[in-house]
Amino acid sequence: MTALEARSGQAHLKGEVTGRGRTVVFLHAGVADRRMWRAQASALAERCQVVTYDRRGFGETRPVDEDYSHVRDLLAVLDAAGADRATLVGCSQGGKIALDFTLAHSDRVEGLVLVAPSIGGVPATETFPAPVEALLEELEAAEASGDLDRLNRMEARVWLDGVLGEEGRVSGEVRELFLDMNGIALRGAEVGQEEPAPPAWPRLGKITVPAWAICGDLDFPHLQERCASLGEVLPGTRSLVLEGTAHLPSLEQPGAFNTLLLPLLPTL
């Protein structure tokens, strides 16, 4: 394992490179950092070059008071890793960045694995089942309280346990890691202005690389529906469900997730 530092604007993006060969870049969720991919980096190290990094304000990467683009940051990471092309594996917000990057730099992408991805321009979900709506109201109240510890615990309830799972379903070291990763993000200084990429949803048909969508069956129903129907707007996409997991299946059940992931990377 080698430390990676990519300079993008005034930011120093901290990460790690493991293994050799074709490159796979893992893009973390907005409630985590690169540590959510530790088990995947270990499993792939003998087959390829694995790159993980912390985005601005997450993990070891400090925010910088400047306008920035996640797409430009990812491009800097690829260049710093010496990778002409890569397969991108992105969870949630990381999935959005993977799609935005592919639309901007299709020549640098070999394939996509999207885990419960956020997508720019996707139609908003207007209604939720009553139990999900109740949890979202609790989450909103936690955000309004200004109590970051309370908010962190509530986000663990929603994103780690899953809105369709029991509270406290995921415990031990995994829960502690979530609270640590998300705690750093919640306490990070909000500086700089993101330059948003053009909405990806109406342009997904332009993506031609192989793509897979993965979701957990305890995640938000609308995210499960999005993954299941993604093939209709992103040609050739196939979807998989990992049972008994929520929004972060790679963290919650790394062995089962790796069993799904490895066959999706046949060129490695």
Secondary structure as UniProt FT lines:
FT   STRAND          2..8
FT   TURN            9..10
FT   STRAND          11..18
FT   STRAND          23..27
FT   TURN            30..31
FT   HELIX           34..37
FT   HELIX           38..44
FT   TURN            45..47
FT   STRAND          49..53
FT   TURN            56..57
FT   TURN            59..60
FT   HELIX           70..80
FT   TURN            81..82
FT   STRAND          86..91
FT   HELIX           93..104
FT   HELIX           106..108
FT   STRAND          109..115
FT   TURN            120..121
FT   HELIX           130..145
FT   HELIX           148..155
FT   HELIX           156..162
FT   TURN            163..164
FT   TURN            167..168
FT   HELIX           172..187
FT   HELIX           201..206
FT   STRAND          211..216
FT   TURN            217..218
FT   HELIX           221..229
FT   HELIX           230..232
FT   TURN            235..236
FT   STRAND          238..242
FT   TURN            243..244
FT   HELIX           249..252
FT   HELIX           254..261
FT   HELIX           262..264
FT   TURN            266..267
//
